[in-house]
């Protein structure tokens, strides 16, 4: 699991290494910019960090639980990146890097026995019905999700 995270992160960093501010903020056909993708990644890593720290994930991302439960994915994702619209690419990137370091530190400190526990056990109030394990959530958000968005960022870079 940690190997996947540690392999995915440098690929993202390489994809954004030489991007200028204009490229960071130019939107693609889906209406998302590189900055939006980075903000989206940061929000979901912050959400997972709150789960692992046994804090309210909805509070951590600033979206009430009812909205999270009743909003379709595209609308929810738009709500999640909206607060970063006025931020510079540097601010969004700094927040992502900070959250990623904090999350990776928490993940590395998890007891081995917790990795196969259900997320519902960590956050019964908000995720009591979730049947995913801690490992599955970490792998999805910190590896698979990161790789998906890195690919879309690379596509955006190729267009500019």
C-alpha positions in Angstrom: 0.0 0.0 0.0 2.7 2.5 1.0 4.7 1.5 -2.1 1.8 2.5 -4.3 1.4 5.8 -2.6 5.1 6.5 -2.8 5.2 5.6 -6.5 2.1 7.7 -7.4 3.1 10.9 -5.7 6.4 11.6 -7.7 4.5 11.1 -10.9 2.1 13.8 -9.9 5.0 16.1 -8.9 6.6 15.5 -12.3 3.4 16.3 -14.1 3.2 19.7 -12.5 6.9 20.5 -12.1 7.2 23.0 -15.0 3.6 24.3 -15.2 3.2 28.1 -15.2 0.2 29.9 -13.6 -1.7 30.3 -16.8 -1.5 26.6 -17.5 -2.5 25.8 -13.9 -5.7 27.8 -14.4 -6.7 27.0 -18.0 -9.7 24.8 -18.1 -10.1 21.7 -20.2 -13.2 20.4 -22.0 -14.6 19.2 -18.7 -14.3 22.7 -17.1 -11.6 21.7 -14.8 -8.1 23.2 -14.6 -4.9 21.6 -13.2 -5.5 23.7 -10.1 -9.0 22.3 -9.8 -7.6 18.7 -10.0 -5.1 19.5 -7.3 -7.7 21.2 -5.1 -9.9 18.1 -5.5 -7.1 15.8 -4.5 -6.3 17.9 -1.4 -10.0 17.8 -0.3 -10.3 14.1 -0.5 -6.9 13.5 1.2 -8.1 15.9 4.0 -11.3 13.9 4.2 -9.4 10.7 4.6 -7.0 12.3 7.1 -10.0 13.3 9.3 -11.4 9.7 9.1 -8.0 8.3 10.2 -7.8 10.8 13.0 -11.3 10.0 14.1 -12.5 13.5 13.4 -15.6 14.5 11.4 -14.7 14.2 7.7 -17.6 16.4 6.6 -16.5 19.1 9.0 -12.9 18.7 7.8 -13.9 19.6 4.2 -16.6 22.1 5.2 -19.6 20.4 3.6 -22.4 19.3 5.8 -23.1 15.6 6.0 -26.6 15.8 4.5 -25.2 17.5 1.4 -22.5 14.9 1.1 -25.1 12.1 1.3 -27.6 13.6 -1.1 -25.5 15.4 -3.7 -24.4 13.7 -6.9 -20.7 13.3 -7.5 -20.2 16.1 -10.1 -22.1 18.7 -8.0 -20.3 17.6 -4.8 -16.9 17.9 -6.5 -17.8 21.4 -7.8 -18.7 22.4 -4.2 -15.4 21.0 -3.0 -13.2 22.9 -5.3 -15.3 26.2 -5.2 -13.5 27.6 -2.2 -10.1 27.4 -4.0 -11.2 29.5 -7.0 -9.8 32.7 -5.5 -6.5 31.0 -4.4 -3.4 30.9 -6.5 -2.0 27.7 -7.9 0.9 28.0 -5.4 -1.6 28.1 -2.5 -3.5 25.1 -3.7 -0.4 23.2 -4.3 1.1 24.1 -0.9 -2.2 22.9 0.8 -2.1 19.6 -1.2 1.6 19.0 -0.3 1.0 19.8 3.4 -2.1 17.6 3.6 -0.3 14.7 1.8 2.6 14.8 4.2 0.3 14.9 7.2 -1.8 12.0 5.8 1.2 9.9 4.9 2.6 10.4 8.4 -0.7 9.2 9.9 -0.9 6.3 7.6 2.6 5.2 8.4 1.8 5.3 12.1 -1.4 3.1 11.8 -1.2 -0.2 13.7 -1.1 -3.1 11.2 -4.3 -4.5 12.8 -6.2 -1.3 11.9 -5.5 -1.6 8.1 -8.2 -4.3 7.7 -10.7 -2.7 10.0 -13.8 -1.1 8.4 -13.8 2.6 7.9 -17.2 2.5 9.7 -15.3 1.5 12.9 -13.2 4.6 12.6 -16.1 6.9 11.8 -19.4 5.3 12.8 -21.4 8.6 13.0 -20.7 9.5 9.4 -19.6 6.3 7.7 -21.5 3.6 9.7 -22.8 1.9 6.6 -19.6 1.8 4.7 -18.2 -1.6 4.1 -14.7 -0.5 2.9 -11.6 -1.3 4.9 -9.0 1.3 5.9 -6.6 -0.2 3.4 -9.1 0.0 0.6 -9.9 3.7 1.3 -6.2 4.6 1.6 -5.4 2.8 -1.6 -8.2 4.4 -3.5 -7.7 8.0 -2.4 -3.8 8.0 -2.1 -3.0 5.8 -5.1 -5.8 5.1 -7.6 -7.5 8.5 -7.3 -4.2 10.3 -7.4 -3.1 8.4 -10.5 -6.5 9.1 -12.2 -6.1 12.8 -11.7 -2.5 12.8 -12.6 -3.5 11.3 -16.0 -6.1 14.1 -16.5 -3.5 16.7 -15.5 -1.1 15.2 -18.0 -3.8 15.5 -20.7 -4.4 19.1 -19.8 -0.6 19.8 -20.0 -0.5 18.2 -23.5 -3.3 20.6 -24.7 -1.4 23.7 -23.7 
